[in-house]
Structures are given as structure tokens and as C-alpha cells.
Amino acid sequence: MRTKRLLAGAVFAGVALALGAAAPAAAKEVKSVGISVGSLGNPGFVIISNTATRLIKKANPNAQVTTVGYDYDLGKQVNQIDNFIAAGVDFILLNPGDPKAITPAIKKAQAAGIPVVAFDTTAEGADASITTDNVMAGRVSCQYIVDKLHGKGNVIIQNGPQVSSVIDRVNGCKEALGKSPDIKILSDDQDGKGSRDGGMAVAQGYLTRFPKIDAIFTINDPQAIGTALAAKQAGRSDFFITSVDGSPDIESALKDPNFDMIKASASQDFYAIPKTSVETALDLINGKKPAKPVILIPSTLVTRENVGDYKGWNYKHED
């Protein structure tokens, strides 16, 4: 009898051990999170940070989420990361100011046990990067130009801040344009600063320098709108504009006959980007690494013809 009791006890202990091993560990509570974005004056970054905050608080209602803009000043972003480290945040969501120069600050956070997830642009050394497939976005936006011009004409690439997303968009655009030898690129190195005012200022220079322009690709929607405003002021209507973002402003412009020169914008999914970023960060603090270090979110082209069916940045998603 004693032997049977010992055997039964051993079996019970083994089952309990097995059940204990199979039971999932409780998810780590998130107490605080730091988010650093390019600019809080950019509506896209506001939407991303607000969505990320909502999703973080859905999983952790008491979490303190701090969002700051670094205003494209790398030194300012490094200081922000230092402040997040000092505050002991659980993870950092980072829109990197420079894909390489920000790496030491990222490593400092990781050394303090804080995972760093880059979003919108990639960063070397980040635990993960979640971004629009920006090469694809530039390619589809500029393929529209090629198709509309039937592979022949004078085209300008209006550049921007040299973060990875902008570099990728320009490379994708050049990939599309490069397949048509009769497309002439008049300029590709002017920085529109990622803003409406910057795009307008750069475009005013183009309109003075180039008497014949067939199309302009801008690296984001604010620059596209600034370029259109410059053209209106100069009385120029000989070219059309495409861009990247799919922002609410470009939705309005694509529906407005007064902005007819803006023809298309390659979309960014500003719900999928923060959602994937938060999910990835939560996995990281619970010991689960992503299958791939860079997660690309596809881009689709929004045009004057299909804008009515577009579910844009302000679309109400079910979390």
C-alpha cells in the first residue's frame, strides 16, 4: 500500500509539474512607456502616438505614457532617451532621427534593460523596426507618374530629411522612373524639410529654375500641399504632383477640384504601424522576440479616382 501511495504521489507530482510548465506566465505589467516622434506638429505622428497610447492603456490601464517630439534634432532625441532611461520606462517606441547615429542611445537603453522598438523609420540596433514599406510607397507613387506621362517627361524628386523612410521612398521612386529612359530627372537633392512651408520654399525655387516641369514627386503630403500652393501663387499648372502618406489633408486635396494638380499619394497605415509596434514591444518585455527584426507594412496608392473608398488615418478601427 505504501508503494502504491508513493507511486500515486509521484504521478500526481509529475502531472502538477507538467501542468505548471504548460501554464503561461502572467504578462508583465507595464507601468510606463516613452514615445519619441519626429514632430508633434505632424498629424501623422500625433495619430500614431495617440493610437499607441490607447492600445498600451487597453492592456495596462494604469500605464503612464509620455510622448515627446524631437523636432528633427538628433541631440534632443538622445536627451529624451536619457530621460526615459532615468524614468525607468518599461519600453521605448522611437521614431529615429538617424538610423545609425541614434544607435549608441538605443544601446544605452538596452543596457538598462529597456527594449527599443523603432517605428516609421528603421534604426540600427533596435530590438525591432516597424515601418511602411517605403521603397514600395515611392515606387507605386512614381509608377503613377511614369504611366501618366507614358514614360516621357521632365520630373522632379523633392527630397526631405535624410531618415531611412525618406531615403527608401526616393530609392523606390528612382527605381520606377529609371525604367523609362525618356524620363529626365531635373532635381532630386532639395530638402523640403518634411513640411508644408519647406515644400513650398523648395518648389518656388524649381518654378524659377525650370520652365518645363511635367511632374513632381514629394516625399510626403505636407510637402505636396506646399508645392501645390507654390504653383498656384506662380500661376503654374503645367505639372502634377504625387507623394507618400495618404494623410487626411491629402484626402481632402484629392477630392478638391481646386487642388487638381495633386493626383495621388501612396498610403501609410497609421493604425497598423502603432498596433504592430505596441504588440511587438509587449512581446519583447515578456521575453518573445519578433521573427524578423524589420516588419514592413504594405502601401497602396490613393488617387482622385479611388479616394472615396479609402479608409484613411482617421478611420475608426476596432481594437
PAVO-553606 format. One record per residue: residue in one letter; x, z, y of N, C-alpha, C, O in turn. Coordinates in steps of 0.05 Angstrom, whole numbers, plus 5000, padded with zeros to 4 digits. Last residue first. Example, Ala and Ser with C-alpha at 12.3 -4.5 7.8 and 13.67 -1.06 7.14 Angstrom:
REM residues 2
s525751424955527351434979525851575001526851615023 a526451564886524651564910526451564934528551694934 
END
This chain:
REM residues 319
d479543615958482043725948481843795918483743885906 e476843025977476143265962478743365950480043235934 h478042776043478542776014477543046002477443246015 k475842416094475542686083475842686052474042596038 y480242036134478342046112478242316099480342436094 n484141976171482142186176479942196155477942336157 w487241556153488441826155486342036158486742266148 g482441126119484841196134485541486134484641646118 k480240676080479940966081482541076093484441126079 y477640046099480040216097479340516099477940596118 d473739686108473739816081475940016078476240146057 g474839486158472339616154472139766127470539956125 v479639206152479739476164477139626160477139876159 n480038686134479338886115479139166126478739356111 e481338356179479238276161478238496142475938506136 r485438576205482938556220480638486202478338556207 t488538976153488338756171485738756187484038936182 v493239346118490639366132490639146153492439126169 l496439336056496239216083493439236094491439156081 t499039926025497339686025497039586053497339746072 s504140265987502940186013501239936010501939765994 p505240825942504840545949503540505976502240675987 i510141315945507241275947506740985956507840905977 l515241545902514341345922511341315921510141285900 i519542065895516941975888515841795909515541875933 v525742225871524442085893521741975882521641825863 p527242485824527742615849526442485873525942615893 k522542535770524342365786524842505813522942625824 a519942975749521142785730523142595745525142515733 p521343595783519943345780521443155761523843175758 k521844235748523044025765521443765762520343715740 k519244865749518844595739519844385758518944365781 g519445385770521445305750521045025738522444965719 n516145515810515445615784517145505762516445515738 i518045245852518445535853517545665827518145905823 l516644725834519444795836519745105836521545205823 d511044705839512244685812515144785813516044925795 l510644735894509544955878510644945849511245155837 a513044245907514244495916513244735899514844905892 t509243885885512043885875513444145882514844265866 e504744015915504644045886507444065875508044225857 v506643865966505844145960505844195930506944395921 s507443305958509643485967509043775961510743915951 t502443115945504543105925506943285932508143405915 k499943235994498843345969501043345948501443545934 p502742936032502843226033501943356007502943555998 i501642396008504342496014504442796015506042916001 a496042326005497642335980500442455985501542595968 y494842316059493642526042495442556017496142776009 f497141886082497842146093496242376081496242596091 d499541336062497441516052498141796060499641936045 q500440816107501641046094499341226086497541276101 s499640086107498640366108500640566096502140506078 a501639606152501939706124501440006124502640156139 s497439256194499239486192499239566163497139596150 a495838676237496038816211497939056212499739066229 k495238466289493838346266493838516241491938486225 i494638486356495438656334493838566310491338586309 m492038136390494738056382495738246360497638166346 d487238376404487138166384489938096374490237996351 f485138786434487838816422488238616400489338676379 n480038666448482038676470484838706460486738666475 p477138726402477938456409479938446432481338246436 d478539226356478039176384478938896392481338836390 k479939356306477139306310476439216338474239146345 l485239466311484539246293481539176295480738956286 a485039926343486139676354485239436337484639216348 s483040296306481540236330482439966341480739796349 e487440306270484740236261483040146284481639936283 i491340486304491440206296488840116284488039886286 d489641016310489940846333489940556326488840386340 p489941216256487341186270487441006295485540856300 s494940796221494041036236491240996248490340766250 g498140486189495340496183494040736197492240856186 d503940396185502740666188499840666179499040836163 v507339856213507040036190505840296199506640406220 s505539196238507039446238506739596212505839486192 t505238586277504638746253506338996253508339006268 i502738156328504238396321503338506294500938506288 f503737496357502137706346503937926335506337886333 f504337106419505337216394503337416383501537506397 d502636956469503636746451504536846424505436686407 s500937226512499137226488500037026467498436936451 r502637576570503637416547501637446524500837666517 g502237876616500537636613501337456590500937216591 a504838346620506338106627504737846625505737626631 q500938696603501938716631503438466639503238386662 k500538526550498238506568499138516597498238356614 a505538666531504738386531502438336550502338146565 a505339216534507339076550506538776552506838656574 l501339316497500839386525502839236543502039146565 a503939166450501539016459500939066488500138886503 t507939556449508639276451506339106461506638926477 g504840016441506439986465507239696470507339606493 i502839886390501039906412502439886439501439756457 a507639896361506039656361504139656385503839456399 q509440426367510940206379509339946380509739796399 p505240676337505640726365507240516379506540426401 d506240446284503940376300504240446330503440276346 n513040226269510740406266508540326286508940156304 i516539806274516839986251514640196249514440326228 t513739156286514639416296514639616273513039596255 f514838476290514338696271515438946284517838956291 i512137946326513838186328512938386306510538446304 a512137226333511137476320513137706325515537656327 d513836836368511536786351510337036339507937056334 i516236716432516136906411513636846395511436816406 k519836436482518036366460518336566437520436586424 p523036676520520736526530518836456507516436406512 f526137276521525437066503522836926512520737046512 r527237666562529437516549528537266534529937066534 t522437896576524137786597526137596585526737386597 l520538076529518837886543520337756566519737536575 y524438456514524038206498522637996515523337756515 g523438856553526038706552525838446537526938246545 q518439016537518738896564521438746566521538536579 a519639246488518138996489518338856516518538616518 v522039726504523639526489522239246491523539046495 a517639976528520039926543521739706530522739526543 m513940016486513239866510515739786525515939556535 g516540346450515840076442515239896466516039666467 g516740806482519240676473518740386465520240216472 d511340936487512940876511515540726503516340546517 r510041016433508640806448510340736473510640496479 s515741116388513641206406512340966421513440746422 g520441036361518141126346515741196362513841326352 k524340796392524141086393521741196377521141436379 g525640276388523240336403522540626402520440706411 d531839986391530440226382528040296400528340356423 q533839356368532839516391531139746381529339706365 d535538996329537039236333536139416356537439606364 d533738476323533038676302534338946306534139116288 s531637846349532838116353531938296331529738276321 l530037356327531237366354532637626359534737626373 i530337036268530137306278531637326305534037306306 k526736476249529036566264528536846275526636896289 i524936146191524236376208526836466222528836516209 d526735766158525835676184524735896201523735846223 p527736006109530035936126529235846154530935836172 s524736516080523836286096526136206115526336336136 k526536976059525836766040524936506054524536306041 g527137346100529537196091528936976071530636806066 l522337606107523037396125525337216115525336976120 a522737976064520537786065521237546083520837316075 e527438256077527138136050525037916051525337706039 k526138456127528238246125528138106098528737866096 c522438846110521638626128523638396126522838156123 g525739186081523439046068522538816084521938606072 n529139366122530239216099528039066084528438836076 v525339626154526839396165527939226142527938986143 r523940036119521939846129523239596139522339376134 d528840306112527540176089525439966098525239756087 i529640506163531640326151530340166128530739926126 v525140846166525440616185527340416173526840176174 s526341226126523841066126524040816143523040606135 s531341456141531141276118528641116117528640876109 v532441366212531841536189531341346165530941106169 q533941166266535141096241534941306219536941406208 p528240976305530241186298531341136270529841066251 g527540246302526840516311528940716304531140636297 n526239546319527339766303526440036314524840046333 q522638986315523039216334523739466318522039576304 i524338366301524038616287524638836307526938876315 i521337756320522937996328522238226310519938276303 v521637056307520637326301522537536311524937506310 n519536406312521336606324520136886321517936936330 g518335996252517736106278519936306287521736376272 k515335886189516935766211516235896237513935896245 g511836016148514636016143516435896165518735826160 h506736026169507335816149510435786146511435566143 l505236456198506936256212507636016193509035836202 k502536746159501036656183502536436198501336256210 d506736856123504336696114502936586138502136346138 v510237156154511136916141508736736135508736496140 i506837596166508037426187508837156176508136946187 y506037806116503737716131504637526153503437316159 q511037976105510037746089507537626103507037386102 c511338416137512738176146512037936129512337706138 s508238776107507538726135508838466145507638316160 v510738786058508038666060507238606089505738416094 r515838996073515638736060512838616064512538386071 g514739506093516039296110515639016099515238826114 a512539726046511039716071512139506090510639346101 m516839696009514439546004512739516029511739296034 v520240056035521139776031518739596026518439386037 n517140516031517540396057518640106056518139946073 d512840815998514740605990515240436015513840236019 t512741466029511541196026513641006015516041036021 t515542015992515441836015513841586008513541505985 i518742585975516142445972515742275996515642376019 s524042845940523242705964520742545958520542405938 a526943475918525243235913524743105940524843235961 d531143785934530143815907528343585899528143515875 a536143425971533543555969532743575940533543415923 g540743105970540943385962538343535961538243765951 e538842686022540742736000540943035995541143196014 a532142536034534542686043536342736019535342825998 t527142066058528742196038531042346050531842306073 t520942166095523642036091525142196071524642436066 d516142396075516042166093518742016094518741766094 f519642996057517342826057517442616079518742666100 a523443416014523343236036520843056034520042976012 v523544075996522243815989522143646014520943726034 v527644575973527044395996525944135986527143995970 p527545255951527344965946526644815971525144915988 i531745775961529445655973529445355967531145205976 g536246075950534046075930531545945940529345995929 a540446015983538846255987536346265968534746445971 a542045515968543745745961542346015965543046205952 q538145225994538045245965539845475955539145605935 a539845276047537245386039537145426008536145625999 k544645006043544645286051542045426044542045646035 k543044496030544544656010544644946017544645125999 i540644356079539044376054540444546034539144716021 a545144356112542944546117541144576093540244796087 p548043926088549144196089547044406094547144626082 t544243476097544843576071546043856071545144026056 i543443216144541843466140542643596114541743826109 a546442756142547442976159545943236155546943446161 k543242416109545842526099546642776115547542976104 p538442276134538542306105541042436094541042556072 d536042636188538142456179538442496149538742716140 g531542946192532442806216534542596210534842396224 p526342976143529242996151529942826175529042596178 n521443396139521643116147524443076159524843146182 l520443876089522243776110522043476114522243316096 l518444486069517644206069518944086094518544176116 i521245016032521244866058520344576052521244446034 f518945636004519945366002519745236029518345326047 d518646166019518746105991519645825986521045765966 v522746456071520546296062520846236032523046236022 g525946826101525546856072523146706061521746806044 a527646796152524946906148524246936118522247066111 a532446546146532446826155529746956150529547196145 i530546036132532146196113532046486120531646666103 f528145886179526545916155527946076134526746246120 n532645876213530446066218528646106194527846326188 d535345446189536645706190534545926195534646136183 i531645046202532145116174533445386172532745546155 q532245036257529645106246529945186216528645376207 n537544866263536745136271534145226260533745456253 v536744346244538544526229537944816237537844996220 q533444146285532444176257534144366241533144516225 k537044146328534644306329533444356301532544576295 g540543756310541544026314539144226315539344446305 l537343296311538343406286539243696288538743856271 d531643136341534243266349535243406324534243616316 y526542966337528642776330531442876340533242716346 d523343416343523543226364525943036362527242966381 y522043796306524843796315525343586336527543566347 g516444226304517443956308520343966317521044126335 v513844676253515344626278516144326280516444196259 t509545116222510244836226511544806253510544906273 t508845606174509845556201510745266203512445176188 v504145976139505445706141506245656170504545666188 q503246496097503846436125505346176126507546156116 a498146606048500746496056500946446086499046356098 n493446786029494846956048497546846057498946986072 p491646395992490146446017491646606038491146576062 n494245945957495246215965494046285992495246236012 a491445485949492645605925493545895931493546065913 k489845396001487845385980488845525955487445665941 k494545396029492745626032490545626011489445836005 i496544896014498045136007496245386008496345555990 l492544566035492944576006494544815997494044935976 r493144666090490544716077490944736047489744916034 t498444496098497644776103495144846089494845056076 a497943946087499744116071498944406074498844556054 t494543806129493643766101495343946083494244076065 n497743916173495244056170494144036141493144226131 s502043566164502543856164499944016161499944216147 i499543066166501043146143501243446142500743576121 i497343076219495543056196496943146170495743286154 v502143106248500143316251498243316227497543526216 f504542626234505742876226503843116228503943306212 g500942276259501342266230502542526220501742616199 p501242376314498842466299499242456269497942616255 n506642666345505942436328503542516311503742706295 g507943126368506542936385505642686370504242526380 l511043396335508243476335506643316354504243356357 s515943026300514743096326511843176323510343036309 g518243096248519642956270518543036297520143096315 v517643776221516843496223518243366248519243506265 s518144286175519444166198518843866199519443726180 i515344866151515044576152516344486178515744576199 g515845426107516745296132516444996130517144876110 v511745946081512745666079513645566106512345626126 s510446546045510946396070512346136064513746106045 k508446695995507946866018508346726045506946766064 v505846515935507246415958506446575982504046595989 e506846785870505346795895507046685918509446755921 k507846385813509046555833507346555859506546335868 a503146415760504446265781505446455803504146655809 a504546735699502946735724504546585745506946625748 a506046335642506846545661505146515686504346295694 p501646205588503046115612503746355630502146545633 a502746375520501246435545502846355569505146425572 a506346305480504646075487503246125513502545935527 a508746795474510446575481508746345491509646195509 g504247095458505647165483507346935492507446885516 l503346865409501346835430502546895457501946765477 a507947025382507446745386505446695408505746515425 l507247575383509547465396509147165402509847065424 a502547615352502547715380504847595396504547515419 v504547425304502347285318502347355347502047185365 g508347825293509147545296507147385311507847225328 a505148285288507148275310508047985315508547905338 f502148135244500848185269502748155293502248035313 v506248115205504747865211503447895239503547715255 a507848645206509848435213508348185221509148055241 g503248895188504348955214506248745224506148665247 a503048685136500848625155501748675184501148525202 l507648905115507348615117505248535138505648355154 l506349455119508649355133508549045137509148945158 r501949465085501549535113503949435130503549335152 k504349325037502349145048501949205078501649015094 t507649765030508849505033506949305046507649155063 r503850165023505650175047506949905052507249825075 m501750004976500050005000501750005025501149865045 
END
